[in-house]
């Protein structure tokens, strides 16, 4: 019997703040409790942290106690302007609700070293949070204020409802041991094993079961990097449901402060930070930055299918961070308006997708607002119409220009200028000569027409005009298109999505203008790459998917890009170390991040550092046919 009672001992981690003790967590073994206590001490938030052993007979013994110089740090709620509505306690476990809690209490989760999925099932942390009056009451009040209008009740009535919901959540947490079999199913069989074990449970319980299993998986890992690695190990690219769930938990982990800090590295300014986030989205994260191993794995997963759509939630979280930076008042660089304009152009080009800018209507609005100030002249913001024209002009496809314009029209900001947007949309449609110009790779013309209809109406385009524009596209015979091959990559399309060393299928209008006569060839180590089609890009860098791959430590994964736009060939530097341009007839020039230079005649693109003992890569170019 004595042995039985010893086995029933538990270890409580107790913290003191303001002279009041609170239980942070309860553990079955002393080692786990001590590790948690040491972690809390490193946060320097609590003056005293101790571990109390409680035997089966109720006898308490303090086996660990340390003090820190902290305790002055105050955690507040974060400002949010939207909140997922929950009318039932099981809805609290949904992804949208967890992200609401994550953003509302970002500082709290960061201090605790957890994500909401972990603590929603733990009774003692929930009880501890409830006692934190400076967090609990304001957070409930904020949620009540946002959600009361959705339910048609007064804020104080919604506050009472949320308080009762929280009490029910605590009751569920005390019964969470019944979900242990599902934890084991995840450990043994991965996501498919977990879903198979839960197949007979009601659909409304799925989120609770899944979050408990993932929370148990993450509980031993106190650092975000280890959590992210543990989740990504469950990713099965061939299983859509596995990808969806891994994406949700990856987003929940990545959206914390520490992962974002690690992701942007030692960025000297806002533009560099945004470009680092874009690199992660494209799968081009610089593998030489510190603390990026888990983030490199995430970046590769985001770009694994060439579009990243399989990780839509994580992409959304990163794009939300980018949008936050663009919406603020912080200058993009520290070296003046001209540098800001160059940096903004680089950011804009990095966000180009086939049918508009990544991020949809909200991003279209943010880019337009920032563009007005970045491209300001004479102390006055650039007019809306001119800013819109410039941003639309960054695309070399009708699909991209129309996508941006329709996204802008669907945003609150663009809707105020809807008459201007409508006119520009109509002008773009009048230039379309083939329905194929609006078709993404692999999309049917019927899908294009249906998608355009939805986007036209979402943008507030009058129904009569929208129907007329759709009819115009529908009237273009599909057989007017022929398939040709080309080398290069369309704007916004990752080269990794294309089979190596194979031409890509492109669809063009047979009545389109003839191809430009000019032809640019790039030669390196016996390999020649030719550009002669508008919209083609050749990326130079260390990444395996680049058109020209370099084996130089000082080269970036995506170091530079050669483009053909509006009949002109250009070279743009995308790197941290610069690119030298050596024309056969002319002076040498050193390009830095965001700089663009025209290519004419013959010359060499030089990348590499003699200071590192490298033999610089010398890529010859030859422009002929003009």
SEKE-144803 format. One record per residue (C-alpha): chain; x, y, z; residue number from 0. Coordinates in steps of 0.5 Angstrom, whole numbers. Example, Ala and Ser with C-alpha at 12.3 -4.5 7.8 and 13.67 -1.06 7.14 Angstrom:
chain:X:Y:Z:n
A:25:-9:16:0
A:27:-2:14:1
END
This chain:
chain:X:Y:Z:n
A:0:0:0:0
A:6:5:2:1
A:9:4:-5:2
A:2:5:-8:3
A:2:12:-5:4
A:9:14:-7:5
A:7:12:-14:6
A:1:17:-13:7
A:6:23:-12:8
A:5:29:-16:9
A:10:35:-17:10
A:7:42:-17:11
A:11:48:-20:12
A:9:54:-16:13
A:10:61:-18:14
A:10:67:-14:15
A:8:74:-16:16
A:6:80:-12:17
A:7:75:-6:18
A:1:71:-8:19
A:3:63:-10:20
A:0:60:-17:21
A:0:53:-19:22
A:3:54:-26:23
A:3:46:-28:24
A:3:39:-25:25
A:7:34:-27:26
A:8:26:-26:27
A:16:26:-25:28
A:21:31:-21:29
A:25:32:-28:30
A:20:35:-32:31
A:17:39:-26:32
A:24:42:-25:33
A:26:43:-32:34
A:19:47:-32:35
A:21:51:-26:36
A:28:53:-29:37
A:25:55:-36:38
A:20:60:-32:39
A:26:62:-28:40
A:30:64:-35:41
A:24:68:-36:42
A:25:73:-31:43
A:18:74:-30:44
A:17:71:-23:45
A:21:73:-16:46
A:20:66:-14:47
A:19:59:-17:48
A:19:52:-13:49
A:17:45:-14:50
A:13:42:-9:51
A:12:34:-8:52
A:5:32:-6:53
A:4:25:-4:54
A:-2:21:-5:55
A:-4:22:3:56
A:-3:30:1:57
A:3:31:5:58
A:7:37:1:59
A:15:38:1:60
A:18:43:-3:61
A:24:40:-6:62
A:26:46:-11:63
A:26:53:-10:64
A:30:59:-13:65
A:29:66:-14:66
A:30:71:-19:67
A:31:79:-20:68
A:25:79:-25:69
A:18:80:-23:70
A:17:87:-26:71
A:15:85:-33:72
A:8:86:-34:73
A:4:82:-40:74
A:-2:85:-43:75
A:-7:83:-48:76
A:-5:85:-55:77
A:-10:90:-60:78
A:-14:86:-64:79
A:-20:88:-69:80
A:-24:81:-70:81
A:-25:75:-66:82
A:-28:68:-68:83
A:-35:67:-65:84
A:-36:61:-61:85
A:-43:59:-58:86
A:-41:52:-56:87
A:-34:50:-52:88
A:-32:45:-57:89
A:-31:51:-62:90
A:-26:54:-58:91
A:-21:48:-60:92
A:-22:50:-68:93
A:-16:53:-71:94
A:-20:60:-72:95
A:-21:61:-65:96
A:-14:59:-63:97
A:-11:64:-67:98
A:-16:69:-64:99
A:-13:67:-57:100
A:-6:67:-60:101
A:-6:74:-62:102
A:-10:77:-57:103
A:-5:74:-51:104
A:1:74:-55:105
A:6:76:-50:106
A:3:71:-45:107
A:4:65:-50:108
A:11:67:-51:109
A:12:68:-44:110
A:10:61:-42:111
A:13:58:-48:112
A:7:55:-51:113
A:1:55:-56:114
A:-6:55:-54:115
A:-7:48:-57:116
A:-3:46:-51:117
A:-6:50:-45:118
A:-13:49:-47:119
A:-13:42:-44:120
A:-9:43:-38:121
A:-13:45:-32:122
A:-8:48:-27:123
A:-5:53:-33:124
A:-13:55:-34:125
A:-14:56:-27:126
A:-7:60:-26:127
A:-9:64:-32:128
A:-16:66:-29:129
A:-13:69:-23:130
A:-9:73:-27:131
A:-14:79:-27:132
A:-9:84:-31:133
A:-10:79:-37:134
A:-16:75:-36:135
A:-21:81:-35:136
A:-19:85:-40:137
A:-18:79:-45:138
A:-26:77:-44:139
A:-28:84:-44:140
A:-24:85:-51:141
A:-28:79:-54:142
A:-34:81:-51:143
A:-34:88:-54:144
A:-32:85:-61:145
A:-37:79:-61:146
A:-43:82:-58:147
A:-45:86:-64:148
A:-45:79:-68:149
A:-50:76:-63:150
A:-54:82:-62:151
A:-53:83:-55:152
A:-50:88:-50:153
A:-42:87:-48:154
A:-44:85:-41:155
A:-48:80:-43:156
A:-43:77:-48:157
A:-38:78:-42:158
A:-42:73:-38:159
A:-43:68:-43:160
A:-36:68:-44:161
A:-34:67:-37:162
A:-39:61:-37:163
A:-36:58:-43:164
A:-29:59:-40:165
A:-32:55:-33:166
A:-34:49:-38:167
A:-27:49:-41:168
A:-24:48:-35:169
A:-29:42:-33:170
A:-27:39:-40:171
A:-20:40:-38:172
A:-21:36:-32:173
A:-23:30:-36:174
A:-18:31:-42:175
A:-15:24:-39:176
A:-20:20:-43:177
A:-17:23:-50:178
A:-10:19:-48:179
A:-12:14:-53:180
A:-12:19:-59:181
A:-5:21:-57:182
A:-2:15:-57:183
A:-6:14:-64:184
A:-2:20:-67:185
A:5:18:-64:186
A:4:11:-67:187
A:1:12:-74:188
A:2:20:-75:189
A:-4:24:-77:190
A:-8:18:-81:191
A:-7:14:-75:192
A:-10:20:-71:193
A:-16:21:-76:194
A:-17:13:-76:195
A:-18:13:-69:196
A:-23:19:-69:197
A:-27:17:-74:198
A:-33:14:-70:199
A:-33:21:-66:200
A:-38:26:-67:201
A:-35:31:-72:202
A:-36:37:-67:203
A:-31:33:-62:204
A:-25:33:-68:205
A:-22:39:-66:206
A:-22:38:-59:207
A:-19:31:-60:208
A:-14:33:-65:209
A:-11:39:-61:210
A:-10:35:-55:211
A:-6:30:-59:212
A:-2:35:-62:213
A:-1:39:-55:214
A:1:32:-52:215
A:6:32:-58:216
A:9:39:-57:217
A:9:39:-49:218
A:16:36:-48:219
A:18:41:-53:220
A:19:48:-49:221
A:23:52:-55:222
A:19:54:-61:223
A:24:51:-66:224
A:23:44:-63:225
A:16:45:-63:226
A:16:46:-71:227
A:21:41:-72:228
A:16:36:-69:229
A:10:38:-73:230
A:13:38:-79:231
A:16:31:-78:232
A:8:29:-79:233
A:7:32:-86:234
A:6:27:-91:235
A:5:31:-98:236
A:1:26:-101:237
A:-4:26:-96:238
A:-9:33:-96:239
A:-11:32:-89:240
A:-4:31:-86:241
A:-2:37:-90:242
A:-8:41:-87:243
A:-7:40:-80:244
A:0:40:-80:245
A:-1:47:-83:246
A:-5:49:-78:247
A:-1:48:-72:248
A:5:50:-76:249
A:2:57:-77:250
A:0:57:-69:251
A:7:56:-68:252
A:10:61:-73:253
A:6:66:-71:254
A:9:67:-65:255
A:14:73:-63:256
A:21:69:-63:257
A:20:65:-69:258
A:19:72:-73:259
A:25:75:-70:260
A:29:69:-72:261
A:26:69:-79:262
A:28:76:-80:263
A:35:75:-77:264
A:39:81:-76:265
A:35:85:-81:266
A:38:92:-81:267
A:31:95:-83:268
A:24:94:-85:269
A:25:92:-92:270
A:30:87:-91:271
A:25:84:-85:272
A:20:84:-90:273
A:24:81:-96:274
A:26:75:-91:275
A:19:74:-90:276
A:18:73:-97:277
A:24:69:-98:278
A:21:64:-93:279
A:14:64:-97:280
A:18:63:-104:281
A:23:57:-101:282
A:29:62:-101:283
A:30:63:-94:284
A:38:64:-93:285
A:41:58:-90:286
A:47:62:-87:287
A:43:66:-82:288
A:43:63:-75:289
A:37:59:-72:290
A:34:57:-79:291
A:34:50:-79:292
A:27:49:-77:293
A:25:55:-81:294
A:29:52:-87:295
A:24:46:-87:296
A:18:50:-86:297
A:20:54:-92:298
A:21:48:-96:299
A:15:45:-94:300
A:11:52:-96:301
A:14:52:-103:302
A:14:44:-104:303
A:9:44:-109:304
A:11:51:-113:305
A:5:55:-110:306
A:5:54:-103:307
A:-3:53:-103:308
A:-2:47:-99:309
A:0:51:-93:310
A:-5:56:-94:311
A:-5:58:-86:312
A:2:59:-85:313
A:3:63:-91:314
A:-3:67:-89:315
A:0:68:-82:316
A:7:71:-85:317
A:3:75:-90:318
A:-1:78:-84:319
A:6:80:-81:320
A:8:83:-88:321
A:2:87:-89:322
A:3:89:-81:323
A:10:92:-83:324
A:7:96:-90:325
A:1:99:-86:326
A:6:102:-81:327
A:9:109:-81:328
A:16:106:-81:329
A:21:108:-87:330
A:23:102:-91:331
A:30:104:-90:332
A:34:108:-86:333
A:38:112:-92:334
A:32:116:-95:335
A:26:116:-100:336
A:30:114:-106:337
A:32:108:-102:338
A:25:107:-100:339
A:23:107:-107:340
A:28:102:-109:341
A:26:97:-103:342
A:19:98:-105:343
A:20:96:-112:344
A:23:89:-110:345
A:18:88:-105:346
A:13:89:-110:347
A:16:84:-115:348
A:17:79:-110:349
A:10:79:-108:350
A:7:78:-115:351
A:3:71:-117:352
A:0:69:-123:353
A:-7:72:-121:354
A:-5:78:-117:355
A:-1:80:-111:356
A:0:75:-105:357
A:-5:76:-100:358
A:-11:78:-104:359
A:-15:84:-102:360
A:-12:86:-96:361
A:-5:86:-99:362
A:-7:90:-105:363
A:-10:95:-100:364
A:-3:95:-96:365
A:1:96:-102:366
A:-3:101:-105:367
A:-3:105:-99:368
A:5:104:-98:369
A:6:106:-106:370
A:2:113:-105:371
A:7:115:-100:372
A:14:111:-102:373
A:13:114:-109:374
A:11:121:-107:375
A:13:127:-111:376
A:14:134:-108:377
A:12:133:-101:378
A:5:130:-104:379
A:3:123:-104:380
A:2:120:-111:381
A:-5:120:-113:382
A:-9:114:-112:383
A:-10:113:-120:384
A:-3:113:-121:385
A:-1:109:-116:386
A:-6:104:-118:387
A:-3:104:-125:388
A:4:103:-123:389
A:3:97:-119:390
A:-2:94:-124:391
A:4:95:-129:392
A:9:91:-125:393
A:5:85:-128:394
A:7:83:-135:395
A:1:79:-136:396
A:-7:81:-136:397
A:-9:76:-131:398
A:-4:79:-126:399
A:-6:86:-127:400
A:-14:84:-127:401
A:-13:80:-121:402
A:-9:86:-117:403
A:-15:91:-119:404
A:-20:86:-117:405
A:-17:85:-111:406
A:-16:92:-110:407
A:-24:94:-111:408
A:-26:88:-106:409
A:-22:92:-101:410
A:-25:97:-97:411
A:-20:102:-99:412
A:-21:101:-106:413
A:-28:100:-106:414
A:-28:108:-104:415
A:-25:109:-111:416
A:-29:104:-115:417
A:-31:108:-121:418
A:-24:109:-122:419
A:-22:101:-121:420
A:-28:99:-126:421
A:-26:104:-131:422
A:-19:101:-131:423
A:-22:93:-130:424
A:-26:95:-137:425
A:-20:97:-140:426
A:-16:91:-138:427
A:-21:87:-141:428
A:-21:90:-148:429
A:-14:89:-149:430
A:-15:81:-147:431
A:-14:77:-154:432
A:-15:70:-151:433
A:-18:67:-146:434
A:-12:63:-145:435
A:-8:70:-142:436
A:-12:69:-136:437
A:-11:61:-135:438
A:-6:59:-130:439
A:-2:53:-131:440
A:-7:47:-131:441
A:-13:51:-130:442
A:-19:50:-135:443
A:-22:56:-139:444
A:-29:54:-136:445
A:-25:55:-129:446
A:-23:61:-131:447
A:-29:64:-133:448
A:-33:62:-126:449
A:-27:65:-122:450
A:-27:71:-126:451
A:-35:72:-125:452
A:-34:71:-117:453
A:-28:76:-117:454
A:-32:81:-121:455
A:-38:81:-116:456
A:-33:81:-110:457
A:-30:87:-113:458
A:-37:91:-113:459
A:-37:91:-121:460
A:-44:92:-123:461
A:-47:86:-125:462
A:-49:88:-132:463
A:-42:90:-133:464
A:-39:84:-130:465
A:-44:79:-135:466
A:-41:83:-141:467
A:-34:82:-139:468
A:-35:75:-138:469
A:-39:74:-144:470
A:-33:77:-148:471
A:-28:72:-145:472
A:-33:66:-147:473
A:-34:69:-154:474
A:-27:68:-155:475
A:-26:61:-159:476
A:-22:56:-155:477
A:-18:53:-161:478
A:-15:60:-162:479
A:-10:58:-157:480
A:-3:54:-159:481
A:2:50:-155:482
A:9:52:-155:483
A:15:51:-151:484
A:19:56:-148:485
A:25:56:-143:486
A:24:62:-137:487
A:19:62:-132:488
A:13:67:-131:489
A:13:72:-126:490
A:11:69:-119:491
A:12:62:-121:492
A:17:58:-118:493
A:22:55:-122:494
A:22:49:-117:495
A:15:47:-119:496
A:18:46:-126:497
A:21:39:-128:498
A:29:40:-128:499
A:32:41:-135:500
A:25:41:-139:501
A:22:46:-143:502
A:15:49:-140:503
A:8:49:-144:504
A:6:56:-145:505
A:-1:58:-149:506
A:-1:64:-153:507
A:-6:67:-158:508
A:-4:66:-165:509
A:-6:73:-167:510
A:-2:76:-162:511
A:4:80:-164:512
A:10:77:-167:513
A:16:75:-162:514
A:21:80:-161:515
A:27:79:-165:516
A:32:81:-160:517
A:35:75:-156:518
A:40:75:-150:519
A:44:69:-148:520
A:47:67:-142:521
A:53:63:-142:522
A:57:59:-136:523
A:61:53:-135:524
A:59:51:-142:525
A:52:52:-141:526
A:48:57:-145:527
A:41:60:-143:528
A:37:64:-148:529
A:32:69:-147:530
A:27:72:-152:531
A:20:71:-149:532
A:17:77:-146:533
A:16:75:-138:534
A:22:70:-138:535
A:26:70:-132:536
A:33:67:-131:537
A:35:67:-123:538
A:42:66:-122:539
A:44:63:-115:540
A:46:58:-110:541
A:39:55:-110:542
A:38:48:-114:543
A:32:51:-118:544
A:36:57:-120:545
A:37:57:-128:546
A:44:58:-127:547
A:47:55:-120:548
A:53:57:-117:549
A:57:54:-112:550
A:60:60:-108:551
A:59:61:-101:552
A:58:69:-102:553
A:53:68:-107:554
A:45:68:-104:555
A:40:63:-106:556
A:37:67:-110:557
A:43:72:-112:558
A:40:76:-118:559
A:35:75:-124:560
A:35:77:-131:561
A:29:79:-134:562
A:25:81:-141:563
A:20:87:-140:564
A:17:91:-145:565
A:23:89:-150:566
A:28:91:-145:567
A:33:86:-142:568
A:35:88:-135:569
A:39:85:-129:570
A:37:86:-122:571
A:41:84:-116:572
A:37:80:-110:573
A:43:79:-106:574
A:46:81:-99:575
A:53:82:-102:576
A:52:85:-109:577
A:53:84:-116:578
A:58:87:-121:579
A:56:88:-128:580
A:62:89:-133:581
A:60:91:-140:582
A:65:90:-146:583
A:64:97:-148:584
A:63:101:-142:585
A:65:102:-134:586
A:64:97:-129:587
A:58:98:-124:588
A:57:94:-117:589
A:49:93:-116:590
A:46:92:-109:591
A:40:90:-107:592
A:34:92:-111:593
A:39:96:-116:594
A:36:94:-123:595
A:41:95:-129:596
A:40:95:-137:597
A:44:89:-141:598
A:46:91:-148:599
A:51:89:-153:600
A:56:84:-149:601
A:59:83:-142:602
A:60:79:-136:603
A:56:78:-129:604
A:61:77:-124:605
A:59:74:-117:606
A:64:72:-112:607
A:69:75:-107:608
A:76:74:-108:609
A:77:76:-100:610
A:74:69:-99:611
A:79:66:-103:612
A:74:64:-109:613
A:74:65:-116:614
A:68:69:-118:615
A:63:66:-122:616
A:63:70:-129:617
A:57:69:-133:618
A:57:72:-140:619
A:52:75:-144:620
A:51:77:-151:621
A:45:81:-154:622
A:44:80:-161:623
A:38:81:-166:624
A:37:88:-165:625
END
